[in-house]
Amino acid sequence: MSKAKGNTVDPQELIKKYGADTVRLFMMFAAPPEQSLEWSDDGVQGSFRFLKRFWNAVVDHAASGPAPAVDPDELDEGQKDLRRKTHQTIAKISDDFGRRSSFNTAVAAAMELLNAINRADDKSDAGRAVEHEALEAVVLMLSPIVPHISHALWQELGHKTPLIDQAWPEVDEAALELDLIEMVVQVNGKLRARISVPTDADKGAVEELATADENVQRFVDGNDIRKIIVVPGRLVNIVV
């Protein structure tokens, strides 16, 4: 941009129209710090739309009343998935801010987590508890970039103390653990099924689950199983 060419953008005009948080979010999201930023009016509007979705997600959640605390032992698989996504995102954004100074990828990760929250749409007590934890994490992690909306949304979530006095969210390593993993099942080297296997399942249990699969049985029925090869955490190959 150049004043001589008359193609400069006055941030003050954009701040009046969209607010300072929108302008800050766009500038941090549009390019890494070490690269030139290519200005885009559509990009500014996109940042504004995201903040509206962010605001609506928190306000809609808060309108349902206080959420209970998360009890990891009471969560179903979908709730565990969202909680795992929350703590994976905390780990990523903490690294993006602290080590990599990669603010655009931090914003992208926060956007992905908000999308996951909106897709979950779980109004049970456990679902609302996990959603509350996730929304708090998004508010805290975006606060360095969009401080004004984050401060207001922190109060919407029921907090009396100022957001600026809060500690950065910490990763719960237990939330990152998988109860089930997906494994490929092959018959004579050809993909025949995908099965969900407990992470602590031994070789015999994995073989049982693989051979019990309905589609696998179609391809082994009437044949002698010569051997079963189990690659832990990845695949089962049944040789007939």
C-alpha positions in Angstrom: 0.0 0.0 0.0 1.1 3.5 -0.7 -0.3 6.9 0.1 1.1 8.1 -3.2 -1.0 5.5 -5.0 -4.0 6.3 -2.9 -4.6 2.6 -2.1 -4.1 2.7 1.7 -6.7 1.3 4.1 -7.4 3.4 7.2 -7.8 1.0 10.1 -9.9 3.6 12.0 -12.7 3.4 9.5 -12.7 -0.4 9.8 -12.7 -0.1 13.6 -15.7 2.2 13.4 -17.6 -0.2 11.1 -16.6 -3.6 12.6 -14.9 -3.0 15.9 -11.2 -3.2 17.0 -11.5 -7.0 17.7 -12.5 -7.8 14.1 -9.6 -5.8 12.7 -7.1 -7.4 15.1 -8.5 -10.9 14.3 -8.2 -10.4 10.6 -4.7 -9.0 10.7 -3.5 -11.9 13.0 -5.3 -14.6 11.0 -4.5 -13.4 7.4 -0.8 -14.1 7.4 2.1 -15.3 9.6 4.1 -12.4 11.3 7.1 -12.9 9.0 5.1 -12.6 5.8 3.4 -9.6 4.1 -0.3 -9.3 4.7 -2.5 -9.2 1.6 -5.5 -7.0 2.5 -8.9 -8.4 1.8 -12.3 -6.8 2.6 -13.9 -10.2 2.3 -11.4 -11.4 4.9 -12.4 -8.6 7.3 -16.1 -9.5 6.9 -15.2 -13.2 7.4 -13.6 -12.3 10.7 -16.6 -10.3 11.7 -18.9 -13.2 10.9 -16.8 -15.6 13.0 -16.9 -13.3 16.0 -20.7 -13.2 15.7 -20.8 -17.0 15.7 -18.5 -17.0 18.7 -20.7 -14.5 20.5 -23.9 -16.5 19.7 -22.4 -19.8 20.8 -21.4 -18.5 24.2 -24.7 -16.5 24.8 -26.9 -19.4 23.7 -24.9 -21.7 26.1 -25.2 -19.3 29.0 -28.9 -18.8 28.4 -29.4 -22.5 29.5 -28.1 -21.7 33.0 -25.0 -22.8 34.9 -23.3 -25.9 33.6 -22.1 -28.6 36.0 -18.4 -29.5 36.4 -17.0 -32.1 34.1 -16.9 -35.6 35.4 -14.7 -37.6 33.1 -16.2 -40.9 34.3 -19.7 -39.9 33.2 -18.9 -39.0 29.6 -20.0 -40.9 26.5 -17.8 -41.3 23.4 -19.1 -38.1 21.7 -18.5 -36.1 24.9 -15.0 -37.6 25.3 -14.2 -36.7 21.7 -15.1 -33.0 22.2 -13.2 -32.9 25.4 -10.2 -34.5 23.7 -10.5 -31.9 20.9 -10.5 -29.1 23.5 -7.3 -30.2 25.2 -5.6 -31.0 21.9 -6.4 -27.4 20.9 -5.1 -26.0 24.2 -1.8 -27.9 23.5 -1.6 -26.6 20.0 -2.4 -23.0 20.6 -0.1 -22.9 23.6 2.7 -24.0 21.4 1.7 -21.7 18.6 1.8 -18.7 20.9 4.7 -19.7 23.2 7.2 -21.4 20.9 6.3 -20.7 17.3 4.8 -17.2 17.4 2.4 -18.5 14.8 -0.8 -16.6 15.5 -2.6 -17.3 12.3 -2.6 -21.1 13.0 -3.7 -20.4 16.6 -6.7 -18.6 15.3 -7.5 -21.4 12.9 -7.3 -24.0 15.7 -9.7 -21.9 17.8 -12.1 -21.7 14.9 -11.9 -25.5 14.4 -12.7 -26.0 18.1 -15.7 -23.7 17.9 -17.0 -25.6 14.9 -16.7 -28.8 16.9 -18.7 -27.3 19.8 -21.5 -26.2 17.4 -21.6 -29.6 15.8 -21.9 -31.4 19.1 -25.2 -29.8 20.1 -25.5 -31.9 23.3 -27.9 -30.5 25.9 -27.4 -33.2 28.5 -25.8 -32.2 31.8 -22.5 -34.0 30.8 -22.7 -32.5 27.3 -23.2 -29.0 28.6 -20.3 -29.5 31.1 -17.9 -30.4 28.3 -19.2 -27.6 26.1 -18.7 -25.1 28.9 -15.1 -26.2 29.4 -14.5 -25.9 25.6 -16.1 -22.4 25.4 -14.0 -21.2 28.3 -10.9 -22.4 26.6 -11.7 -20.6 23.4 -12.5 -17.4 25.2 -9.2 -17.6 27.2 -7.1 -18.5 24.2 -8.5 -15.8 21.9 -8.3 -13.1 24.5 -4.8 -11.9 23.5 -6.1 -11.3 20.0 -9.8 -10.2 20.7 -9.6 -8.9 24.3 -12.9 -6.8 24.3 -15.3 -9.5 23.2 -13.4 -12.1 25.3 -13.8 -10.0 28.4 -17.6 -9.7 27.8 -18.0 -13.4 27.0 -16.1 -14.4 30.1 -18.7 -12.6 32.2 -21.5 -14.3 30.1 -20.0 -17.6 31.2 -20.7 -16.7 34.8 -17.4 -15.4 36.0 -17.1 -12.4 38.3 -13.4 -11.9 38.2 -11.8 -10.1 35.2 -10.6 -12.3 32.4 -7.2 -10.5 32.4 -6.6 -12.1 35.9 -7.2 -15.6 34.7 -4.4 -18.2 34.2 -3.8 -19.7 30.7 -5.7 -23.0 30.4 -3.8 -26.2 31.1 -3.8 -29.4 29.1 -5.4 -32.4 30.9 -3.3 -35.3 29.7 -6.0 -37.8 30.7 -8.4 -36.2 28.3 -6.1 -36.8 25.4 -6.1 -40.6 25.9 -8.2 -42.7 23.6 -10.5 -45.4 24.9 -11.0 -46.9 21.4 -8.8 -46.9 18.3 -9.8 -47.8 14.8 -8.0 -50.7 13.1 -8.1 -51.9 9.5 -8.9 -55.5 8.9 -7.6 -57.2 5.8 -8.2 -60.6 4.4 -5.3 -61.8 2.3 -4.0 -58.2 2.1 -7.3 -56.7 0.9 -9.3 -54.2 3.0 -12.5 -55.8 4.3 -13.4 -53.9 7.4 -12.6 -51.3 10.0 -13.1 -52.1 13.7 -13.0 -50.2 16.9 -10.7 -51.8 19.5 -10.1 -50.9 23.1 -6.7 -49.3 23.5 -5.8 -51.9 26.2 -7.0 -54.9 24.2 -4.4 -57.7 23.9 -3.6 -59.6 20.7 -6.2 -62.3 21.3 -9.0 -59.8 21.9 -8.1 -57.9 18.7 -8.2 -61.2 16.7 -11.6 -62.1 18.1 -13.1 -58.7 17.2 -11.6 -58.9 13.7 -12.8 -62.4 12.9 -16.2 -61.6 14.4 -16.8 -58.8 12.0 -19.8 -59.6 9.6 -18.0 -58.5 6.4 -14.8 -60.3 7.3 -16.8 -63.5 7.9 -18.0 -63.3 4.3 -14.5 -63.6 3.1 -13.2 -66.3 5.5 -16.3 -68.5 5.6 -15.5 -72.0 4.5 -11.8 -71.3 4.4 -9.1 -72.3 6.9 -7.4 -69.4 8.6 -3.7 -70.1 8.2 -2.5 -67.2 10.4 -3.5 -63.8 11.7 -1.1 -60.9 11.7 -1.7 -58.1 14.2 0.1 -54.8 13.8 -0.7 -53.1 17.2 -2.8 -49.9 16.7 -2.9 -50.2 13.0 -4.2 -53.3 11.3 -5.1 -57.0 11.3 -4.4 -59.2 8.3 -6.1 -62.6 8.2 -4.5 -65.1 5.8 -6.7 -67.9 4.5 
